[in-house]
Structures are given as structure tokens and as C-alpha cells.
Amino acid sequence: MIEIEEHKIKLSEVGFTTITNIYSADQVEQMAAMIDKADKAKATFRRSTELFAIRQFLKEIPEMADLIFNSKLKSVITQIFGDTCFVVKSIYFDKPETSNWYVPYHQDLTISVDKKLDLANYGPWTTKQNQFAVQPPINILENIYTVRIHLDDTDENNGALKVIEKSHLKGIYRPETIDWTAETETVCQVPKGGVMLMKPLLLHSSGRTTNHSKRRVIHIEFSNIELPEEIEWAERLRWN
């Protein structure tokens, strides 16, 4: 039985929480097989020697939705985020041995939108492969919740996230100003089939894989805030 209230409190106060056994081993393998069969020629599929990122994941592989949003995850989302939230971003990441990278400490400060335009309190902007991202007002960032679905056992040896607890409560927190005499680093180990819930303003980092094991993650962000009428979330999707 999932102790929802404990996870809800930890997410709010600490910035993250981990819930195990959301997916069975068979469900994980079904998801992995569906990803492997996807058309990798699209611009949203980022490749090196091996595939390691798919942007707008649920749009590109919509058949994944039935597997991802099983009864367990739906219950977690409803009880922790509320039933009025919707998907605003989805990405698939892999850290295979041949496509391995280090990610320094950062906050997730941008959202994906359908167009670029001059809009008060929105900026700076970035554009990658005709996809637009912008830093919005902080109240929008504070409202976002992230679910990271782990398709592999993940620890410090294969790129588990490292976080600074409670840093999501400090607004925009530049990593170059981290006071390591006051802050401590936590490694977020997540077993295969488990999920990590986090607030995007939580400072987080991940190291390179050193044990030759993959770290495949499906990253989905949720919000219940509508953007100004001039723009729209790039991936506004219902999950229920």
C-alpha cells in the first residue's frame, strides 16, 4: 500500500520522493520494446552512437500512454497533484555507455510552448529544432510537478539524480552560489519500475554511468495552470 500522505509531504517539504513498484517487470519490458520499435528518423529523436533522447515523447509514441498511465500511477497523480492537472512536457532519456554525459547542478527553469513571441515576464527564449522553450514567471515553475519513470535500477553508478534537498523553496537558486557548508547532496536511488516525483526548482545533477548499465527514464511534467492566451503549452495532453 502506498502511503500517499507521506509522499505528498516529502515532495512539498523536501522537493522529491520515490515510490517503488508502480510497474511490474513485464510492464517495463513492454515499454522498452515499444520505444525500441519507434521510428527514430524524426527530428525529436536525438541520437549519437545510440538513441538517448526523445522530445515530445507522448506525442511521438502515443501508444505508450496506456502503459504509462496504469491504475497505480493514476492514483498517485490524482492524490498528490490533483485531477485537474495535465501533461505539459514528456521526454525519454537513456544513458547507454556510448552516449554518456555529465549534467551539472541546475534547476529546470523553462517550459515548452507552441510559438515564440514578445510576452511580458517571459524570457529568455531558446529554440531547438523548431521547438520553443522559455523561462516563465516563477509561479508557473512552482506549480509544475515531475514524474520520472525508471526502466532500470538506478544508483550513483549509472546516473542517478543527485539533489540538494529543500532547494526548491529558495526561488531561482543559481548553482554557482551553492553554499556547500550549508547544503548537502542526496543521491536518489530508484529501482526498476519505480518512480521519482520531484519539483523542477529542486537543484539536481547526474553523473556519468560508470558500471556499463543503462539508465532509461521517462520524464513527464504536469501543471494545472493555463498560459496567457497568446501562447500554449507545446504538449498539453490529458492523462485521465
Secondary structure in CASP SS format (residue, H / E / C, confidence):
PFRMAT SS
TARGET T0000
AUTHOR 0000-0000-0000
METHOD secondary structure of the structure
MODEL  1
M C 1.00
I C 1.00
E C 1.00
I H 1.00
E H 1.00
E H 1.00
H H 1.00
K H 1.00
I H 1.00
K H 1.00
L H 1.00
S H 1.00
E H 1.00
V C 1.00
G C 1.00
F E 1.00
T E 1.00
T E 1.00
I E 1.00
T C 1.00
N C 1.00
I C 1.00
Y C 1.00
S C 1.00
A H 1.00
D H 1.00
Q H 1.00
V H 1.00
E H 1.00
Q H 1.00
M H 1.00
A H 1.00
A H 1.00
M H 1.00
I H 1.00
D H 1.00
K H 1.00
A C 1.00
D C 1.00
K C 1.00
A C 1.00
K C 1.00
A C 1.00
T C 1.00
F E 1.00
R E 1.00
R E 1.00
S C 1.00
T C 1.00
E C 1.00
L E 1.00
F E 1.00
A E 1.00
I E 1.00
R E 1.00
Q C 1.00
F H 1.00
L H 1.00
K H 1.00
E H 1.00
I C 1.00
P C 1.00
E C 1.00
M H 1.00
A H 1.00
D H 1.00
L H 1.00
I H 1.00
F C 1.00
N C 1.00
S H 1.00
K H 1.00
L H 1.00
K H 1.00
S H 1.00
V H 1.00
I H 1.00
T H 1.00
Q H 1.00
I H 1.00
F C 1.00
G C 1.00
D C 1.00
T C 1.00
C C 1.00
F E 1.00
V E 1.00
V E 1.00
K E 1.00
S E 1.00
I E 1.00
Y E 1.00
F E 1.00
D C 1.00
K C 1.00
P C 1.00
E C 1.00
T C 1.00
S C 1.00
N C 1.00
W C 1.00
Y C 1.00
V E 1.00
P E 1.00
Y E 1.00
H E 1.00
Q C 1.00
D C 1.00
L C 1.00
T C 1.00
I E 1.00
S E 1.00
V E 1.00
D C 1.00
K C 1.00
K C 1.00
L C 1.00
D C 1.00
L C 1.00
A C 1.00
N C 1.00
Y C 1.00
G C 1.00
P C 1.00
W E 1.00
T E 1.00
T E 1.00
K E 1.00
Q C 1.00
N C 1.00
Q E 1.00
F E 1.00
A E 1.00
V E 1.00
Q C 1.00
P C 1.00
P C 1.00
I H 1.00
N H 1.00
I H 1.00
L H 1.00
E H 1.00
N H 1.00
I C 1.00
Y E 1.00
T E 1.00
V E 1.00
R E 1.00
I E 1.00
H E 1.00
L C 1.00
D C 1.00
D C 1.00
T E 1.00
D C 1.00
E C 1.00
N C 1.00
N E 1.00
G C 1.00
A C 1.00
L E 1.00
K E 1.00
V E 1.00
I E 1.00
E C 1.00
K C 1.00
S H 1.00
H H 1.00
L H 1.00
K H 1.00
G C 1.00
I C 1.00
Y C 1.00
R C 1.00
P H 1.00
E H 1.00
T H 1.00
I C 1.00
D C 1.00
W C 1.00
T C 1.00
A C 1.00
E C 1.00
T C 1.00
E E 1.00
T E 1.00
V E 1.00
C C 1.00
Q C 1.00
V E 1.00
P C 1.00
K C 1.00
G C 1.00
G C 1.00
V E 1.00
M E 1.00
L E 1.00
M E 1.00
K C 1.00
P C 1.00
L C 1.00
L C 1.00
L C 1.00
H E 1.00
S E 1.00
S E 1.00
G C 1.00
R C 1.00
T E 1.00
T C 1.00
N C 1.00
H C 1.00
S C 1.00
K C 1.00
R C 1.00
R C 1.00
V E 1.00
I E 1.00
H E 1.00
I E 1.00
E E 1.00
F E 1.00
S E 1.00
N C 1.00
I C 1.00
E C 1.00
L C 1.00
P C 1.00
E C 1.00
E C 1.00
I C 1.00
E C 1.00
W E 1.00
A C 1.00
E C 1.00
R C 1.00
L E 1.00
R C 1.00
W C 1.00
N C 1.00
END
